[in-house]
């Protein structure tokens, strides 16, 4: 749980680790994003006769974000889960987004294609709250829960890597010659996460490039004496030149992306905490669940209205380990993986045609709509809708809950595509 003041800010990336536009505030009810170690008990005994410390096998981040969807906050997340986003403007100030899967054989990628996301998560449960930054996040699942004419709720599950779980340190002395990026990743020693700020400054510049420049590390303005030669990744040290991390297997590090040249004496600081993000509140409304339509054909086309349902999009993702590394190096797709959709609802026995369609393994199409309020003085309205073709209860993995009882609860499944449309007037969502 993020606490009463928990906040999330998300944005697109054009490619891994390169943010594409400004962060957008998302009102959340809970979040569990974290980095968890994968450990294995050490089979050896220590001198006391106890088991040794567990061996660290790897680190990856995961978790979910739960919020009541409005058209501004969730459009970014939804667009991220599709490979093709077409944008039209019905009237001035109103945008209609069409989201669907990208087919390289038929479509041409447009400027709105996004590969992953960057997010800042601020929690208020600590004495000194910290905003964690997850770069290169990928969504693996979306679940939409709709009650009869209730505000819809949507949960997104994300995967991100420890290597991309970072934040930028604050620059104290402006270095006009250095145009690269400096990021911090990893974890401080236990008990130090709310301690004094770390400092580092340029010592010997050499040619002013990575590999020839050195850094001095310090804390609260006091520096150590040992100069550390820069590389793309550097372990952060204390004033006594010991490692700043509590575990050398999970170092606290600076990641430098070179640009320009370093200047001797320039300083940066690494805050142990971040101030509370400035909340940018949208006046767009929450989206309410509307009745879904289930359509099937048995000689004649039948349409059934369903007011309470659950819709899920599944996108297989997995963290892929790096050779000789404790950390997962990339986010990939499992072998033979294919995204799919599930649609679950209650089906009473007195609907004979629907019962026959389920028994006869008929193909079923589903249309779902979420509705907001009118956009200004226009004739347009905020909405989000989903159109899924070729859903069938007999496809792999589909289930029938409470079979033979009232009510039965079919779970339809589709390995085909889905086209989503979102209509709003949010300028901040438009990619650069």
C-alpha positions as CSV (number, residue, x, y, z in Angstrom):
1,X,0.0,0.0,0.0
2,X,1.3,3.4,-0.8
3,X,-0.3,5.2,2.1
4,X,-2.7,8.1,2.1
5,X,-0.5,10.3,0.0
6,X,0.9,7.6,-2.4
7,X,1.5,9.0,-5.9
8,X,2.7,7.6,-9.2
9,X,4.0,9.5,-12.2
10,X,4.4,7.7,-15.6
11,X,5.6,8.6,-19.0
12,X,6.4,6.9,-22.3
13,X,9.8,5.9,-23.7
14,X,10.7,5.8,-27.3
15,X,13.1,3.0,-26.6
16,X,14.7,1.4,-23.5
17,X,15.6,4.0,-20.9
18,X,15.0,7.0,-23.0
19,X,12.0,9.0,-21.7
20,X,9.7,10.3,-24.4
21,X,7.6,12.9,-22.7
22,X,6.8,14.5,-19.4
23,X,5.5,12.5,-16.4
24,X,1.7,12.4,-15.9
25,X,0.2,12.1,-12.4
26,X,-1.9,8.9,-11.8
27,X,-4.2,8.7,-8.7
28,X,-3.5,5.2,-7.2
29,X,-5.2,3.2,-4.5
30,X,-2.3,0.8,-4.0
31,X,1.0,-0.2,-5.5
32,X,3.5,-3.0,-4.7
33,X,6.4,-2.1,-7.0
34,X,9.6,-3.4,-5.5
35,X,12.9,-5.1,-6.3
36,X,13.1,-8.6,-4.8
37,X,16.2,-10.9,-4.6
38,X,16.1,-14.5,-5.8
39,X,18.2,-16.4,-3.2
40,X,19.3,-20.0,-2.5
41,X,20.3,-21.3,0.9
42,X,24.0,-21.8,1.3
43,X,24.6,-25.6,1.8
44,X,27.7,-24.9,3.9
45,X,27.9,-24.6,7.6
46,X,29.6,-21.7,9.3
47,X,31.9,-22.1,12.4
48,X,28.9,-21.8,14.7
49,X,27.3,-24.8,13.1
50,X,24.6,-22.7,11.3
51,X,23.8,-22.4,7.7
52,X,25.8,-19.8,5.8
53,X,24.3,-16.7,4.3
54,X,21.9,-17.4,1.4
55,X,23.4,-17.0,-2.0
56,X,22.0,-14.2,-4.2
57,X,21.0,-15.7,-7.6
58,X,19.4,-12.7,-9.2
59,X,17.4,-9.5,-8.9
60,X,14.4,-8.3,-10.8
61,X,11.6,-5.9,-10.1
62,X,7.9,-6.4,-10.4
63,X,4.6,-5.4,-8.9
64,X,1.2,-3.8,-9.7
65,X,-0.6,-0.5,-9.7
66,X,-4.3,-0.3,-8.9
67,X,-6.3,2.8,-9.7
68,X,-9.8,4.0,-10.7
69,X,-9.3,4.7,-14.4
70,X,-9.8,8.1,-15.8
71,X,-9.0,8.9,-19.4
72,X,-5.8,10.8,-18.7
73,X,-4.0,8.5,-16.4
74,X,-4.7,5.1,-17.9
75,X,-4.5,6.0,-21.6
76,X,-0.7,6.1,-21.3
77,X,-0.6,2.6,-19.8
78,X,-3.0,1.2,-22.2
79,X,-1.2,2.6,-25.2
80,X,2.0,1.1,-23.9
81,X,0.5,-2.4,-24.0
82,X,-0.2,-2.1,-27.7
83,X,2.2,-1.7,-30.6
84,X,0.3,0.7,-32.8
85,X,-1.5,3.9,-31.8
86,X,-3.4,6.0,-34.3
87,X,-4.6,9.5,-33.3
88,X,-7.3,11.6,-34.9
89,X,-8.8,14.9,-33.9
90,X,-12.6,14.9,-34.3
91,X,-12.8,18.6,-33.3
92,X,-10.4,21.1,-31.8
93,X,-9.1,19.9,-28.5
94,X,-10.6,16.4,-28.7
95,X,-8.5,13.4,-29.6
96,X,-9.6,9.9,-30.5
97,X,-6.9,7.2,-29.9
98,X,-7.1,3.8,-31.6
99,X,-4.9,1.2,-29.9
100,X,-4.2,-2.1,-31.5
101,X,-1.4,-4.7,-31.9
102,X,1.3,-3.9,-34.4
103,X,1.6,-6.1,-37.5
104,X,4.8,-5.5,-39.3
105,X,3.5,-7.2,-42.5
106,X,0.5,-4.9,-42.8
107,X,1.2,-1.7,-40.9
108,X,3.8,1.0,-40.8
109,X,5.0,2.0,-37.4
110,X,4.1,5.6,-36.6
111,X,5.6,8.2,-34.4
112,X,3.4,7.3,-31.5
113,X,4.9,3.8,-31.0
114,X,6.3,3.3,-27.5
115,X,8.4,0.4,-26.3
116,X,8.3,0.8,-22.5
117,X,7.6,3.3,-19.7
118,X,9.4,5.2,-17.0
119,X,7.7,5.7,-13.6
120,X,8.2,7.5,-10.4
121,X,6.6,6.0,-7.3
122,X,6.4,8.0,-4.1
123,X,5.5,6.4,-0.8
124,X,4.5,8.2,2.4
125,X,5.0,5.4,4.8
126,X,8.7,6.2,5.6
127,X,10.0,8.8,7.9
128,X,11.6,10.4,4.8
129,X,9.6,9.2,1.8
130,X,11.5,8.2,-1.3
131,X,10.5,8.4,-4.9
132,X,11.7,5.3,-6.7
133,X,12.3,5.5,-10.5
134,X,11.7,2.5,-12.6
135,X,13.0,2.9,-16.2
136,X,12.1,0.6,-19.0
137,X,9.0,-0.9,-17.3
138,X,6.9,-3.3,-19.3
139,X,3.3,-4.2,-18.5
140,X,2.5,-7.9,-18.5
141,X,-1.1,-7.9,-17.5
142,X,-4.2,-5.6,-17.3
143,X,-7.4,-6.5,-15.4
144,X,-10.5,-4.4,-15.7
145,X,-13.3,-5.1,-13.2
146,X,-16.7,-3.6,-14.0
147,X,-19.8,-3.7,-11.7
148,X,-23.2,-2.8,-12.8
149,X,-23.0,1.0,-13.5
150,X,-20.1,1.4,-11.1
151,X,-16.8,3.2,-11.4
152,X,-14.5,0.8,-13.2
153,X,-11.2,-0.3,-11.6
154,X,-8.2,-1.4,-13.5
155,X,-5.0,-3.1,-12.3
156,X,-1.8,-3.2,-14.3
157,X,1.1,-5.6,-13.4
158,X,4.6,-4.5,-14.4
159,X,8.0,-6.0,-14.8
160,X,11.2,-4.0,-14.5
161,X,14.9,-4.7,-13.9
162,X,17.1,-3.8,-11.0
163,X,19.5,-2.2,-13.4
164,X,16.8,0.2,-14.6
165,X,15.4,0.9,-11.1
166,X,17.2,4.2,-10.7
167,X,17.0,7.9,-10.3
168,X,19.1,10.9,-11.3
169,X,21.1,12.6,-8.5
170,X,20.9,16.3,-8.0
171,X,23.6,18.4,-9.6
172,X,25.1,21.0,-7.3
173,X,27.7,22.7,-9.4
174,X,26.6,23.3,-13.0
175,X,29.0,21.6,-15.4
176,X,28.4,23.2,-18.8
177,X,30.9,20.9,-20.5
178,X,29.3,17.7,-19.3
179,X,26.1,16.8,-21.3
180,X,25.7,13.2,-20.4
181,X,23.4,11.6,-17.8
182,X,24.3,10.4,-14.3
183,X,21.9,7.9,-12.7
184,X,21.9,6.2,-9.3
185,X,20.9,2.6,-9.0
186,X,21.0,-0.1,-6.2
187,X,20.5,0.2,-2.5
188,X,22.2,2.0,0.4
189,X,23.3,0.1,3.5
190,X,20.5,-0.8,5.8
191,X,19.8,2.0,8.2
192,X,21.3,4.6,5.9
193,X,18.4,5.0,3.5
194,X,17.3,8.0,5.4
195,X,20.7,9.3,6.3
196,X,22.9,12.1,5.0
197,X,23.3,12.8,1.4
198,X,26.2,11.3,-0.5
199,X,28.5,13.6,-2.5
200,X,30.8,13.0,-5.4
201,X,33.0,15.4,-7.3
202,X,35.4,15.3,-10.2
203,X,39.0,15.0,-9.2
204,X,41.7,14.4,-11.8
205,X,40.1,15.0,-15.3
206,X,42.8,13.6,-17.5
207,X,41.2,13.9,-21.0
208,X,37.9,14.7,-19.3
209,X,36.4,11.5,-20.5
210,X,35.2,8.2,-18.9
211,X,38.2,6.0,-17.9
212,X,40.5,9.0,-17.5
213,X,38.6,11.1,-15.0
214,X,38.5,10.3,-11.3
215,X,35.8,10.9,-8.6
216,X,36.1,11.5,-4.9
217,X,33.2,10.2,-2.8
218,X,32.0,11.8,0.4
219,X,29.1,12.4,2.7
220,X,27.5,15.6,3.9
221,X,30.2,17.6,2.2
222,X,33.1,15.7,3.7
223,X,35.2,13.7,1.1
224,X,37.4,10.7,1.3
225,X,41.0,10.8,0.0
226,X,40.9,7.9,-2.5
227,X,40.3,8.8,-6.1
228,X,38.2,6.3,-8.0
229,X,38.6,6.0,-11.8
230,X,35.4,6.5,-13.7
231,X,33.7,3.9,-15.7
232,X,30.2,3.6,-17.1
233,X,29.2,2.0,-13.7
234,X,30.9,3.0,-10.4
235,X,30.4,1.7,-6.9
236,X,29.6,4.5,-4.5
237,X,31.9,4.7,-1.5
238,X,31.8,6.2,2.0
239,X,34.2,8.8,3.4
240,X,36.5,6.0,4.6
241,X,36.4,4.6,1.1
242,X,34.4,1.5,2.1
243,X,31.5,0.5,-0.1
244,X,28.3,2.5,0.5
245,X,26.1,-0.6,0.0
246,X,25.4,-3.1,2.8
247,X,26.0,-6.0,0.5
248,X,28.8,-6.0,-2.1
249,X,26.7,-8.4,-4.2
250,X,24.0,-5.6,-4.5
251,X,26.2,-2.5,-4.8
252,X,25.0,1.1,-4.6
253,X,26.2,2.6,-7.9
254,X,26.4,5.5,-10.2
255,X,25.7,4.9,-13.9
256,X,27.2,7.5,-16.2
257,X,26.3,8.1,-19.8
258,X,29.0,10.1,-21.3
259,X,28.5,13.4,-23.1
260,X,30.9,16.2,-23.4
261,X,33.7,16.4,-20.9
262,X,34.0,16.5,-17.1
263,X,35.4,19.6,-15.3
264,X,37.6,19.3,-12.2
265,X,35.8,20.3,-9.0
266,X,32.3,19.9,-10.2
267,X,30.1,18.3,-7.6
268,X,26.9,16.3,-7.4
269,X,24.8,15.1,-4.5
270,X,22.8,11.9,-4.0
271,X,19.8,12.6,-1.8
272,X,18.6,9.6,0.2
273,X,15.0,10.8,-0.3
274,X,13.0,12.9,-2.7
275,X,10.5,15.6,-2.0
276,X,6.9,14.8,-2.6
277,X,6.1,15.1,-6.4
278,X,4.0,18.1,-7.4
279,X,0.5,16.7,-8.1
280,X,-0.9,17.6,-11.5
281,X,-4.6,17.0,-11.1
282,X,-6.7,16.4,-14.2
283,X,-10.3,17.6,-14.4
284,X,-11.2,14.5,-16.5
285,X,-13.8,12.3,-14.8
286,X,-13.6,8.7,-13.6
287,X,-14.9,6.3,-16.2
288,X,-18.0,4.3,-15.3
289,X,-18.6,0.7,-16.4
290,X,-21.3,0.3,-19.0
291,X,-23.0,-3.0,-20.0
292,X,-20.9,-5.2,-22.2
293,X,-22.3,-6.8,-25.3
294,X,-21.6,-10.5,-26.1
295,X,-22.5,-11.4,-29.7
296,X,-22.6,-15.0,-31.2
297,X,-24.2,-16.6,-34.2
298,X,-26.4,-19.7,-34.3
299,X,-28.0,-19.3,-37.8
300,X,-29.1,-15.9,-36.5
301,X,-26.9,-13.4,-34.7
302,X,-27.7,-12.9,-31.1
303,X,-26.6,-10.2,-28.7
304,X,-26.6,-10.5,-24.9
305,X,-26.1,-7.7,-22.5
306,X,-23.8,-8.3,-19.4
307,X,-23.6,-5.6,-16.7
308,X,-20.9,-7.2,-14.4
309,X,-17.7,-8.7,-15.9
310,X,-13.9,-8.9,-15.7
311,X,-11.7,-8.3,-18.7
312,X,-8.0,-9.2,-18.7
313,X,-5.2,-8.6,-21.2
314,X,-2.2,-10.9,-20.7
315,X,1.2,-10.1,-22.3
316,X,3.8,-12.7,-21.5
317,X,7.0,-11.1,-20.2
318,X,10.0,-12.6,-18.4
319,X,13.3,-11.3,-16.9
320,X,16.2,-12.8,-18.8
321,X,19.4,-13.4,-16.8
322,X,22.8,-12.1,-17.9
323,X,25.8,-14.5,-18.1
324,X,28.0,-14.0,-15.1
325,X,25.8,-11.4,-13.6
326,X,23.6,-11.3,-10.5
327,X,21.1,-9.2,-12.3
328,X,18.6,-9.8,-15.0
329,X,19.8,-8.0,-18.1
330,X,16.7,-7.7,-20.3
331,X,13.0,-8.2,-20.4
332,X,12.0,-10.8,-23.0
333,X,9.1,-12.9,-24.2
334,X,8.8,-16.6,-23.2
335,X,9.1,-19.2,-26.0
336,X,6.0,-19.6,-28.1
337,X,4.3,-16.9,-26.1
338,X,1.3,-15.0,-27.5
339,X,-0.8,-12.3,-25.8
340,X,-4.4,-13.2,-25.1
341,X,-7.6,-11.8,-23.7
342,X,-10.1,-13.3,-21.2
343,X,-13.6,-12.2,-20.5
344,X,-15.5,-13.6,-17.4
345,X,-19.1,-13.2,-16.5
346,X,-22.1,-14.9,-14.9
347,X,-24.4,-16.8,-17.2
348,X,-27.8,-17.9,-15.8
349,X,-29.4,-21.0,-17.2
350,X,-32.6,-19.2,-18.3
351,X,-30.6,-17.7,-21.2
352,X,-31.1,-20.8,-23.5
353,X,-29.4,-19.3,-26.6
354,X,-26.3,-18.4,-24.7
355,X,-26.2,-21.8,-23.0
356,X,-26.5,-23.5,-26.4
357,X,-23.7,-21.3,-27.8
358,X,-21.4,-22.3,-25.0
359,X,-22.2,-26.0,-25.4
360,X,-21.8,-25.9,-29.2
361,X,-18.4,-24.1,-28.9
362,X,-19.6,-21.1,-30.8
363,X,-17.2,-18.2,-31.5
364,X,-18.2,-15.2,-29.5
365,X,-17.3,-11.5,-29.9
366,X,-17.2,-9.1,-27.0
367,X,-17.6,-5.3,-26.9
368,X,-16.9,-3.4,-23.7
369,X,-17.4,0.4,-23.1
370,X,-16.4,2.7,-20.3
371,X,-18.0,6.1,-20.3
372,X,-17.1,9.5,-18.9
373,X,-18.7,12.9,-19.2
374,X,-19.2,15.3,-22.0
375,X,-16.1,17.1,-23.2
376,X,-16.6,20.8,-22.8
377,X,-19.3,22.3,-25.1
378,X,-18.7,19.7,-27.8
379,X,-21.0,16.8,-28.7
380,X,-18.2,14.4,-27.7
381,X,-17.8,12.3,-24.6
382,X,-14.9,10.8,-22.7
383,X,-14.8,7.1,-23.2
384,X,-12.7,3.9,-23.5
385,X,-13.9,0.8,-25.4
386,X,-12.6,-2.6,-26.3
387,X,-13.6,-4.7,-29.3
388,X,-12.4,-8.4,-29.2
389,X,-13.2,-10.8,-31.9
390,X,-13.1,-14.6,-32.0
391,X,-13.5,-15.4,-28.3
392,X,-14.3,-19.1,-27.6
393,X,-14.8,-21.0,-24.4
394,X,-13.1,-24.1,-25.8
395,X,-9.8,-22.5,-26.6
396,X,-6.7,-23.5,-24.6
397,X,-6.9,-22.5,-21.0
398,X,-10.6,-21.4,-21.0
399,X,-12.7,-22.5,-18.1
400,X,-16.3,-22.9,-17.0
401,X,-16.7,-22.1,-13.3
402,X,-19.6,-23.7,-11.3
403,X,-20.5,-26.0,-14.3
404,X,-24.1,-27.2,-13.9
405,X,-25.0,-24.8,-11.2
406,X,-26.7,-21.4,-11.1
407,X,-25.2,-19.2,-12.3
408,X,-22.5,-20.7,-14.4
409,X,-19.5,-18.4,-15.0
410,X,-17.9,-18.7,-18.4
411,X,-14.5,-17.4,-19.0
412,X,-14.1,-16.7,-22.7
413,X,-10.6,-16.6,-24.2
414,X,-9.1,-15.1,-27.3
415,X,-5.6,-15.3,-28.8
416,X,-6.6,-12.8,-31.5
417,X,-6.2,-9.1,-31.4
418,X,-8.2,-6.4,-29.6
419,X,-8.8,-2.8,-30.8
420,X,-9.2,-0.2,-28.1
421,X,-10.4,3.4,-28.5
422,X,-10.0,6.2,-26.0
423,X,-11.5,9.6,-26.5
424,X,-10.4,12.6,-24.5
425,X,-9.0,16.1,-24.6
426,X,-5.6,15.6,-22.8
427,X,-2.8,17.4,-24.5
428,X,-0.1,16.1,-22.0
429,X,-0.5,12.6,-23.3
430,X,0.5,13.5,-26.9
431,X,4.0,12.0,-27.5
432,X,6.7,14.4,-28.7
